[in-house]
Amino acid sequence: MSTSELAWFKSSYSSSGSGDCVEIALTPATIHIRDSKNPQGPHLTTAPAPWTDFLTHLASTEGRREVG
């Protein structure tokens, strides 16, 4: 499946005005991640389990800790 055939979406937390968004496309075997400003550019692909681990970490207290 090419990236143009994927159903890309943005988070409901993304602002529609700035255009600075991460877009995600889900398939049963892969998660695709790209920059909305460059949809034809490179993108990341990962399996669902590491993506779920990443989101769980971001939602945790440790993941929300401020850097600096």
Helices and strands as residue ranges (DSSP letters): G 3-5, E 8-10, E 22-26, E 31-35, E 44-46, H 48-59, H 61-64
